[in-house]
Amino acid sequence: MMKNNFSIFFIILFLFFTNSCGFKPILIGSDYDFSIKVESGSGNDQINTKIEDKLRLLDGIKKTFTVILDSKETKNILSRDSKGDPSILEIVINLNYKIKDNGKILVDKRSTQKSNYNNISDKFELKKFEEILIDNLIENLVSDIVSSASNLILNPMINDN
């Protein structure tokens, strides 16, 4: 009986600590006083759509900025093995964005995110791994956009060009 009670207590304690670790996505639950709507996008449609989806999570009511996106994704081979097959690869995402308020461009900035990784012989696994890397790079780009907009709210006289 004592062993059974200890097991139940341990399970409850384990569930309590794993469920209350405090993890939450960056944009969800944050108190931003603004929202950002994508006015237009050019370049890589998939990247622009993912950025737009993440920016939709901002739901501030005091101010709404618009943003123009121009993205480009490139994959490079950094090194090859003795057979000439790629061994180290790189994904680079370049993003030019302009944050506007009432038609006036307040921020015109270029941001670049890149990641190096080893080639995987299983092409399905490689594709999945690249998707995860791209999502992480996009998260960093969205954070950069949000940071620029936050600076505009905190310091409206500063132009972040």
N, C-alpha and C positions, 0 to 999 in steps of 0.2 A: 504494500500500500504506500509506504514511504517513497519507494522508487518510482511509482506511478505518479505521485504528486510532484516529485522533482522533475520528471520528464515533461509534465504539463507546464510547470513553471518555466522550464528552459525553453520550450517551444513558444510560449507567450512572450518571453523576454526577447527571443530571437526575432520574432515577427515585429515587435515594437521597434527594435533598433533598425531593422532593415526597411521598414515602411516610413520611418520618420528621419531619414538621413538628410532631408532638406533639399534634395535635387529638384530643380525646376528649370525649364528653358529660359534663356536670357530675356526674351521679350515678353513672355507671359508673366503676368503678375507684377510687372514693373510699373511704377507710377510715372508715366511720361505725360507731360502737359500738352502734347502735340500728337498729330498723326501725319503720316506721309503717304500720299497717293502717287502712283506712277502715272505720269502724263503720257509718256511715250518711251519706247525702247527700240534700239537697233543693235545689230550684231547677233549674238547667240541667243535665240529665242528661249531655249531651255533654261539657261542661266537667268535671263531676265524674268522669266515666269517664277522661278524659285525665289528670287529676290523679292518680287512683288508679293508672293504668298507670305513671306516672312514679315514684310512691312505691314501687311494687313493686320497683323497681331497688335500693332500700336493703335490704341483707341482713345488718345487724348482728345479732349473737347475744346481746349482753349485756342488751339491754333492748328491749321492744316497746311502743310507744305506740299508742294508737288515736286516730283523729281523726274529728270530725263536720264535714261540709262543708255550707255553704249558699251557693250561687253564683247570680249573676245577670249576664247579659250584656245590654248595651244598645248600640244604634247610634244616633248622633245626627248631624244635619246641622248643621255649623258655619257654612257660608256657601253662598250660591247665586250662580249666574252671572246675567247680564242677562236670560236667558230664564226664570229661576226654577228651573232645574235645579240639583240639588246639585253643588257643586264641591269642597268640603272636608268630609270625614266624620270621625267619631270612633267608635272601639269602646271601650267601658268594661266591664271585668269587675270586679265586686265580689264578694269572698269573705269570708265569716265562717267562721272555723274554731275548733274547740275541740280541744285536745290533752288526752287523758286518760291516766291511768296508774292501774290498779287501780280504775277507776270514779270516780276523783277528777279533776275538771277542773283542770288545771295552767295552761293557757293559753286565754284567750278573746280572740281578736283579729280585727280587721277589716283586710283588705288590699284596696287598689284599684290596678288597673293599667289604663292607657289609652294609646291610640295614635291620632294624627291622620294622615290620608292623603288624597290627592287622588282624586277620582272618576275612574273609567276607563270609557270609552264601551262597551267590550267587556265585557258582563256576566259571561261565563265567566272572563275574566282577572281581573275584579274579585273574583269569588267565590274564586278560587284565592289571590289576594293577601290577602284577608281571612282565609282559613284559615291562611296563614303568620303573619299578625299575631297571630291568636288563639293559635296554638301558642307564639309567643314570649312573649306575655303570661302564658300558663299556666306556662311555664318559670320566669318570674319569681315567680309565686305559689308554685310548688313550692319554689323556693329560700327563700322567706320561711318556709314551713312547716318546712323542714329546719333553717333557722337558729334558729327558735324551739325546736325539739327539741334542737338542739345546745347551746343556752344552758341548757336543763334538765339536760343531762348534765354540762356544765362547772360549772354553779352550781346544784346541786339545791335550794338554799334560796331562790332567787329565783323569784318567781311572775311570769311575763311577761304580766300582764293589762293 
